[in-house]
């Protein structure tokens, strides 16, 4: 797989995850808890950082490390969230 496909897939996955979360919140009327809102941060950050990377081609390694850390943060938060509820 080439790098551009992977980056575009990450953006698409993040957009789908956020779209679903906002659909459930605004269309179905379920109010998210604070942890649910915090779990959106990695997706928003990924969209911004990868879009920046695609357009500028600067600091590729650093940006990808930050994206990885964002997803690790999201995974840890999700596990904690499931454990609480």
C-alpha positions in Angstrom: 0.0 0.0 0.0 1.2 3.4 -0.7 1.5 6.2 1.8 -1.2 8.5 0.2 -3.8 5.7 0.4 -3.1 5.1 4.1 -3.3 8.8 4.9 -6.5 9.2 3.0 -7.9 6.2 4.7 -7.1 7.7 8.1 -8.9 10.9 7.2 -11.9 9.0 5.9 -12.1 6.8 9.0 -11.9 9.9 11.2 -14.6 11.7 9.3 -16.9 8.7 9.5 -16.3 8.3 13.2 -17.0 12.0 13.9 -20.0 12.0 11.5 -21.5 9.1 13.4 -20.9 10.7 16.8 -22.5 14.0 15.7 -25.4 12.1 14.0 -26.1 10.3 17.3 -25.8 13.6 19.3 -27.7 16.0 17.1 -30.1 13.9 15.1 -31.0 11.1 17.6 -30.8 13.5 20.5 -28.4 11.5 22.8 -26.3 13.9 24.9 -22.6 12.8 25.1 -20.8 12.6 28.4 -17.5 14.4 28.9 -15.5 11.3 28.1 -17.4 10.9 24.8 -16.4 14.4 23.9 -12.8 13.8 24.9 -12.7 10.7 22.7 -13.4 12.9 19.6 -10.1 14.8 20.0 -7.9 12.2 18.3 -10.1 12.2 15.2 -10.2 16.0 15.0 -6.5 16.2 15.5 -5.9 13.5 12.9 -8.0 15.2 10.2 -6.1 18.5 10.8 -2.6 17.1 11.0 -2.9 14.7 8.0 -4.6 17.4 5.9 -1.6 19.7 6.8 0.8 16.9 5.9 -0.9 16.2 2.5 -0.7 19.9 1.5 2.7 20.8 2.8 4.8 17.6 2.9 6.7 19.1 5.9 7.6 17.4 9.2 6.2 14.1 8.0 7.8 11.9 10.7 6.9 14.2 13.5 3.3 14.6 12.4 2.8 10.8 12.0 4.3 10.3 15.5 1.8 12.8 16.9 -1.1 11.1 15.1 0.0 7.7 16.6 0.1 9.3 20.0 -3.4 10.7 19.5 -4.7 7.3 18.6 -3.0 5.7 21.6 -4.6 8.4 23.8 -8.0 7.7 22.2 -7.6 3.9 22.8 -6.6 4.4 26.4 -9.5 6.8 27.0 -11.9 4.4 25.3 -10.8 1.5 27.5 -11.2 3.7 30.6 -14.6 4.8 29.4 -15.8 1.3 29.0 -14.5 0.4 32.4 -16.4 3.2 34.1 -19.7 2.5 32.4 
